[in-house]
Amino acid sequence: MATGIKDKVAIIGMGCTRFGERWDVGAEELMVEAFEEALADAGIEKRQIEAAWLGTCLEEINVGKTGMPLSTTLRLPMIPVTRVENYCATGTEAFRGACYAVASGAYDIALALGVEKLKDTGYGGLPNPGSGAGTLQWQWWPNLTAPGSFAQLASAYRAKYRVGDQDLKRAIGHVSVKSHANGALNPKAHLRKRVSLEQVLNAPIIAHPLGLFDCCGVSDGAACAIVTTPEIARQMGKRDAVRVKALQVALSSGEEMAFNNWDGDHFVTTSHCSTKAYQEAGIDDPKTQISMMEVHDCFSITELVTMEDLHISERGQAWHDVLDGFYDIDGKVPCQVDGGLKCFGHPIGASGLRMLYEMYLQLHGRAGDRQLRDPHYGLTHNLGGFPFQNICSIAIIGK
């Protein structure tokens, strides 16, 4: 009988680059930057790593389709390397592969690294990924834009729960203000300037009601994790190693687009995925047991709606909770403690591991000016695709 991943894997080292417009380096240099920090943090030698997973999404413009770029760039010792891609959950997917390999007993120590180099493409947003998803977009979704589809999510939410237009704008504006305040404390964030609610509300509209400050940017970055078993971690003297409590992934079945029981105001995958993750982690009441979160704030409305899909805010009440400061850094469940996608941007392959990096630092008490008091569980959430068809990945880690 399946018993899940809880407490079968320990994280012994993590690394993360500075995110931003890294014109000075390529994807390979970003991989090295993240890996060297993780290796030093773990206190091991490279030869002790027995298998690796590389997460990168838009491979045609980055490092290619195989795992070879990770092996050659890091000069790994002739070990198996697997490249994975799962939309915006790509980084967490690499982490999941490494964790499952260790939990199975196949390997003692495994590496997960996610990287994406987007700024050199010249695109203002995410570039067309080529003949695969590109053909899908041209033929099936010729008029689709990410801001437009997530703006529709905001409109559906506002209509279903009868939220006033200005009330919703203030709520999603507060999401952005909060994230920028947190990002200002983080030396690895792309955007490190605080913004006022007035600035957010008066910014140019991208797709109503989403303004400029309600949309995350595009950046370059990499993040990395080294995992082993709790027993080996203890033998290494790491008795306080952070442990993996849950890893869950849910992909749309197509029901959102095919049937009328979805009204466009929430993410079906996140609701299912979070329920399974809490069960795996043994969490009965996430509102009181989750200490902090990093969620997929590609747009500010996405973060707000996700609070309900994670079963922390009641349906139709997240906008109240946001305005009440429930998710602020000094609130009950701080969210985007490091600044989130809003301040880091979204180099797709790296984002999931970047989120885990912040939770890892917080659990070790190493987050500097943004350090929370005695966190116990940290949750990360990725959402890839669009509201009507998407991938959700959730990880929960803790001491």
C-alpha positions as CSV (number, residue, x, y, z in Angstrom):
1,M,0.0,0.0,0.0
2,A,1.3,3.4,-0.9
3,T,2.5,5.5,2.0
4,G,3.5,8.7,0.3
5,I,6.7,10.7,0.6
6,K,6.3,12.1,4.1
7,D,9.6,12.2,6.1
8,K,11.4,9.8,3.6
9,V,13.6,12.6,2.1
10,A,15.7,15.3,3.6
11,I,17.1,18.4,1.9
12,I,20.7,18.9,2.9
13,G,21.7,21.7,0.6
14,M,20.1,24.4,-1.6
15,G,21.3,27.2,-3.8
16,C,19.7,30.0,-5.8
17,T,21.1,32.6,-8.2
18,R,20.2,36.3,-8.2
19,F,17.2,36.6,-10.5
20,G,17.0,39.4,-13.1
21,E,18.2,40.5,-16.5
22,R,21.4,38.5,-16.4
23,W,22.9,39.8,-19.6
24,D,26.4,38.9,-18.4
25,V,25.9,35.2,-18.2
26,G,24.3,32.2,-20.0
27,A,22.2,29.4,-18.7
28,E,25.4,27.4,-17.9
29,E,26.8,30.1,-15.6
30,L,23.5,30.3,-13.8
31,M,23.5,26.5,-13.3
32,V,27.0,26.8,-11.8
33,E,26.1,29.7,-9.5
34,A,23.2,27.8,-8.0
35,F,25.0,24.5,-7.8
36,E,28.1,25.8,-6.1
37,E,25.9,27.4,-3.3
38,A,24.0,24.1,-2.9
39,L,27.1,22.0,-2.8
40,A,28.8,24.2,-0.2
41,D,25.6,24.2,1.8
42,A,25.3,20.4,1.8
43,G,29.0,20.0,2.7
44,I,29.6,17.1,0.3
45,E,31.8,16.5,-2.7
46,K,30.4,16.4,-6.2
47,R,31.4,12.7,-6.6
48,Q,28.9,11.8,-3.9
49,I,25.9,12.8,-6.1
50,E,24.6,9.7,-7.7
51,A,21.8,11.0,-10.0
52,A,20.4,14.3,-11.2
53,W,17.3,15.9,-12.6
54,L,17.3,19.0,-14.8
55,G,14.2,21.2,-15.1
56,T,14.0,23.6,-18.1
57,C,10.8,24.4,-20.0
58,L,11.6,26.3,-23.2
59,E,14.5,24.1,-24.2
60,E,14.9,25.3,-27.8
61,I,16.1,28.7,-26.5
62,N,18.0,27.5,-23.5
63,V,20.1,24.4,-23.1
64,G,18.5,21.7,-25.4
65,K,16.2,18.7,-24.9
66,T,18.5,16.4,-23.0
67,G,20.0,16.2,-19.6
68,M,23.5,16.5,-21.1
69,P,23.9,20.3,-20.5
70,L,23.7,19.7,-16.7
71,S,26.2,16.9,-16.8
72,T,28.7,18.7,-18.9
73,T,28.3,22.1,-17.3
74,L,28.7,20.8,-13.7
75,R,31.2,18.1,-14.7
76,L,29.1,15.5,-13.0
77,P,30.8,12.1,-12.4
78,M,29.2,10.1,-15.3
79,I,25.9,9.7,-13.5
80,P,22.3,9.5,-14.9
81,V,20.7,12.9,-15.6
82,T,17.1,13.2,-16.5
83,R,15.6,16.3,-18.1
84,V,12.0,17.1,-17.2
85,E,9.4,19.7,-18.3
86,N,5.9,20.3,-17.0
87,Y,5.0,23.9,-17.8
88,C,5.5,26.2,-14.8
89,A,5.8,23.2,-12.4
90,T,9.1,22.2,-14.2
91,G,11.4,23.1,-11.2
92,T,9.2,21.3,-8.7
93,E,9.0,18.4,-11.1
94,A,12.8,18.1,-11.1
95,F,12.7,18.2,-7.3
96,R,10.0,15.5,-7.3
97,G,12.2,13.2,-9.5
98,A,15.2,13.5,-7.2
99,C,13.1,13.0,-4.1
100,Y,11.3,9.9,-5.4
101,A,14.7,8.4,-6.5
102,V,16.1,8.8,-2.9
103,A,12.9,7.6,-1.3
104,S,12.8,4.5,-3.4
105,G,16.3,3.5,-2.2
106,A,17.7,3.6,-5.8
107,Y,20.2,6.4,-4.8
108,D,21.6,7.8,-1.6
109,I,22.1,11.4,-2.8
110,A,20.4,13.1,-5.7
111,L,20.4,16.6,-7.3
112,A,17.6,18.7,-8.7
113,L,18.3,21.9,-10.7
114,G,16.0,24.2,-12.6
115,V,17.1,26.9,-14.9
116,E,15.7,29.3,-17.6
117,K,17.4,32.0,-19.6
118,L,14.6,34.2,-21.1
119,K,15.9,37.8,-21.4
120,D,18.2,37.1,-24.3
121,T,15.2,36.1,-26.6
122,G,14.2,39.7,-27.0
123,Y,10.5,38.9,-26.1
124,G,8.7,41.2,-23.7
125,G,6.8,38.2,-22.3
126,L,7.3,34.5,-22.6
127,P,8.6,33.6,-26.1
128,N,6.8,31.2,-28.4
129,P,8.2,27.7,-27.4
130,G,8.5,26.4,-31.0
131,S,6.7,23.8,-33.1
132,G,5.0,22.1,-30.2
133,A,3.0,24.4,-28.0
134,G,3.5,27.1,-30.6
135,T,1.4,25.2,-33.1
136,L,-1.2,24.6,-30.4
137,Q,-1.4,28.3,-29.7
138,W,-1.5,29.4,-33.3
139,Q,-4.2,27.0,-34.3
140,W,-6.3,26.7,-31.2
141,W,-5.8,29.9,-29.2
142,P,-5.0,32.5,-31.9
143,N,-6.3,35.4,-29.7
144,L,-5.2,34.1,-26.3
145,T,-2.9,36.1,-24.0
146,A,-1.9,35.2,-20.5
147,P,-3.0,38.6,-19.0
148,G,-6.3,38.4,-20.9
149,S,-7.1,34.9,-19.7
150,F,-6.3,35.7,-16.1
151,A,-8.2,38.9,-16.3
152,Q,-11.2,36.8,-17.2
153,L,-10.5,34.8,-14.0
154,A,-10.8,38.1,-12.1
155,S,-14.1,39.0,-13.8
156,A,-15.6,35.6,-13.1
157,Y,-14.6,35.8,-9.4
158,R,-16.0,39.3,-9.1
159,A,-19.3,38.3,-10.7
160,K,-19.8,35.1,-8.7
161,Y,-19.1,36.6,-5.3
162,R,-20.6,40.0,-6.2
163,V,-17.4,41.9,-5.3
164,G,-17.3,45.5,-6.2
165,D,-14.9,46.4,-9.0
166,Q,-12.9,48.9,-6.8
167,D,-12.9,46.4,-3.9
168,L,-11.4,43.7,-6.0
169,K,-8.9,46.2,-7.5
170,R,-7.8,47.2,-4.0
171,A,-7.5,43.6,-2.9
172,I,-5.3,42.5,-5.9
173,G,-3.4,45.8,-5.5
174,H,-2.6,44.9,-1.9
175,V,-1.2,41.6,-3.1
176,S,1.3,43.4,-5.3
177,V,2.1,46.0,-2.6
178,K,2.8,43.2,-0.1
179,S,5.0,41.3,-2.5
180,H,7.1,44.3,-3.4
181,A,7.6,45.2,0.3
182,N,8.9,41.6,0.8
183,G,11.0,41.6,-2.3
184,A,12.7,44.9,-1.2
185,L,14.2,42.8,1.6
186,N,15.7,40.2,-0.7
187,P,19.1,40.7,-2.3
188,K,18.3,37.9,-4.9
189,A,15.1,39.4,-6.2
190,H,14.8,41.0,-9.6
191,L,12.6,43.9,-8.5
192,R,13.6,45.4,-5.1
193,K,11.5,48.6,-4.9
194,R,8.5,49.1,-2.7
195,V,5.3,50.4,-4.3
196,S,2.3,52.1,-2.9
197,L,-1.3,51.1,-3.4
198,E,-1.9,54.4,-5.2
199,Q,0.9,53.5,-7.6
200,V,-0.6,50.1,-8.3
201,L,-4.1,51.4,-8.8
202,N,-3.0,54.2,-11.1
203,A,-0.7,52.1,-13.2
204,P,-1.5,51.4,-16.9
205,I,-4.1,48.7,-17.4
206,I,-2.8,45.6,-19.2
207,A,-6.1,43.6,-19.2
208,H,-8.8,44.9,-16.9
209,P,-8.7,44.8,-14.0
210,L,-5.0,43.8,-14.1
211,G,-2.6,46.7,-14.2
212,L,1.1,46.8,-14.8
213,F,2.0,46.0,-11.2
214,D,-0.5,43.1,-11.1
215,C,1.6,41.1,-13.7
216,C,4.9,39.3,-12.9
217,G,7.9,39.9,-15.1
218,V,10.3,37.8,-17.2
219,S,13.8,37.1,-15.9
220,D,16.8,34.8,-15.8
221,G,17.6,32.5,-12.9
222,A,18.5,29.0,-11.6
223,A,17.9,27.2,-8.3
224,C,19.1,23.9,-7.0
225,A,18.5,21.3,-4.2
226,I,20.5,18.3,-3.0
227,V,18.5,15.6,-1.2
228,T,19.2,12.4,0.7
229,T,17.5,10.2,3.3
230,P,16.9,11.4,6.9
231,E,19.2,8.6,8.1
232,I,22.1,9.6,5.9
233,A,21.5,13.3,6.8
234,R,21.9,12.4,10.5
235,Q,25.0,10.4,9.8
236,M,26.4,13.6,8.1
237,G,25.6,15.5,11.3
238,K,22.6,17.3,9.9
239,R,20.1,16.4,12.6
240,D,18.0,19.5,11.9
241,A,17.7,18.8,8.1
242,V,14.5,20.0,6.5
243,R,12.3,17.1,5.5
244,V,9.9,16.7,2.6
245,K,6.3,16.3,3.9
246,A,4.3,16.1,0.7
247,L,4.7,16.3,-3.1
248,Q,1.6,16.3,-5.3
249,V,0.9,17.1,-8.9
250,A,-2.5,17.5,-10.6
251,L,-3.2,18.1,-14.3
252,S,-6.4,19.2,-15.8
253,S,-8.5,16.4,-17.2
254,G,-10.2,18.7,-19.7
255,E,-13.4,19.0,-17.7
256,E,-13.0,22.8,-17.2
257,M,-13.3,23.3,-21.0
258,A,-15.6,20.4,-21.8
259,F,-18.4,20.8,-19.2
260,N,-20.5,23.5,-17.6
261,N,-19.8,22.8,-14.0
262,W,-16.7,25.1,-13.9
263,D,-17.6,28.7,-13.8
264,G,-14.2,30.2,-14.3
265,D,-13.6,31.7,-10.9
266,H,-11.1,29.2,-9.5
267,F,-8.5,26.5,-10.3
268,V,-9.9,23.0,-10.1
269,T,-6.4,21.4,-10.1
270,T,-5.2,23.4,-7.1
271,S,-8.2,22.4,-5.0
272,H,-7.7,18.7,-5.7
273,C,-3.9,18.9,-5.4
274,S,-3.8,20.7,-2.1
275,T,-6.3,18.3,-0.5
276,K,-4.0,15.4,-1.4
277,A,-0.9,17.3,-0.2
278,Y,-2.4,18.0,3.2
279,Q,-3.4,14.3,3.5
280,E,0.1,13.2,2.6
281,A,1.7,15.6,5.1
282,G,-0.8,14.8,7.9
283,I,-2.1,18.4,8.0
284,D,-5.7,18.7,9.3
285,D,-6.1,22.5,9.4
286,P,-3.9,24.3,6.9
287,K,-5.1,27.7,8.1
288,T,-3.4,27.2,11.4
289,Q,-0.7,24.6,10.6
290,I,0.9,26.1,7.5
291,S,3.5,28.7,8.6
292,M,4.2,30.3,5.3
293,M,3.7,29.9,1.5
294,E,5.1,30.7,-1.8
295,V,2.4,30.5,-4.4
296,H,2.3,31.0,-8.2
297,D,1.5,34.7,-8.4
298,C,1.9,35.1,-12.2
299,F,-0.8,37.6,-11.8
300,S,-2.0,39.1,-8.5
301,I,-5.5,37.7,-9.0
302,T,-4.0,34.2,-9.3
303,E,-2.5,34.5,-5.8
304,L,-5.8,35.8,-4.4
305,V,-7.9,33.0,-5.9
306,T,-5.2,30.4,-4.9
307,M,-5.8,31.2,-1.2
308,E,-9.3,29.7,-1.6
309,D,-8.1,26.7,-3.7
310,L,-5.6,25.9,-0.9
311,H,-8.5,25.8,1.5
312,I,-7.1,28.6,3.7
313,S,-9.6,31.3,2.9
314,E,-13.2,30.5,2.6
315,R,-14.8,30.7,-0.9
316,G,-15.5,34.3,-1.8
317,Q,-13.6,35.6,1.2
318,A,-9.9,35.7,0.1
319,W,-10.2,39.3,-1.0
320,H,-11.3,40.2,2.6
321,D,-8.5,38.2,4.1
322,V,-5.9,39.9,1.8
323,L,-7.1,43.4,2.7
324,D,-7.1,42.4,6.4
325,G,-3.4,41.5,6.1
326,F,-3.8,37.8,6.8
327,Y,-1.1,37.0,4.1
328,D,1.3,39.9,5.0
329,I,4.7,39.1,6.3
330,D,3.4,39.8,9.8
331,G,0.1,38.1,9.2
332,K,-1.3,34.7,10.2
333,V,0.0,32.9,7.0
334,P,2.7,35.0,5.3
335,C,2.7,34.5,1.5
336,Q,5.5,35.4,-1.0
337,V,7.9,36.1,1.9
338,D,10.7,36.5,-0.6
339,G,8.8,38.7,-3.0
340,G,7.3,35.9,-5.2
341,L,7.1,35.8,-8.9
342,K,6.1,39.4,-8.7
343,C,9.6,40.5,-7.7
344,F,11.6,37.5,-9.0
345,G,10.1,37.2,-12.4
346,H,9.4,33.8,-13.8
347,P,12.3,31.9,-15.4
348,I,10.0,28.9,-15.7
349,G,12.4,26.0,-15.0
350,A,13.7,27.7,-11.9
351,S,10.6,29.1,-10.1
352,G,9.5,26.0,-8.2
353,L,13.0,25.4,-6.8
354,R,13.3,29.1,-6.0
355,M,10.2,28.9,-3.9
356,L,11.5,25.9,-2.0
357,Y,14.8,27.7,-1.5
358,E,13.0,30.5,0.5
359,M,11.0,28.0,2.6
360,Y,14.3,26.1,3.3
361,L,16.1,29.3,4.4
362,Q,13.1,30.2,6.6
363,L,13.0,26.8,8.3
364,H,16.8,27.1,9.0
365,G,16.4,30.7,10.3
366,R,18.7,32.1,7.6
367,A,16.3,34.5,5.8
368,G,17.8,37.7,7.2
369,D,15.6,40.8,7.4
370,R,12.5,38.8,6.3
371,Q,13.0,35.9,8.7
372,L,9.7,34.7,10.2
373,R,9.4,33.6,13.8
374,D,9.6,29.8,14.4
375,P,8.1,28.5,11.1
376,H,7.1,24.9,11.1
377,Y,5.6,24.0,7.6
378,G,6.3,25.7,4.3
379,L,4.1,25.2,1.3
380,T,5.0,26.0,-2.4
381,H,2.5,26.0,-5.2
382,N,3.1,26.2,-9.0
383,L,0.4,26.7,-11.6
384,G,1.3,26.1,-15.3
385,G,-0.9,26.9,-18.2
386,F,-4.2,28.8,-18.2
387,P,-7.2,28.9,-15.8
388,F,-9.2,26.6,-18.1
389,Q,-6.4,24.0,-18.6
390,N,-3.4,23.8,-16.2
391,I,-0.9,21.9,-14.1
392,C,-0.7,22.3,-10.4
393,S,2.2,21.2,-8.3
394,I,2.4,21.5,-4.5
395,A,5.3,20.7,-2.1
396,I,5.2,20.9,1.7
397,I,8.5,20.9,3.6
398,G,9.2,21.2,7.3
399,K,11.5,20.3,10.2
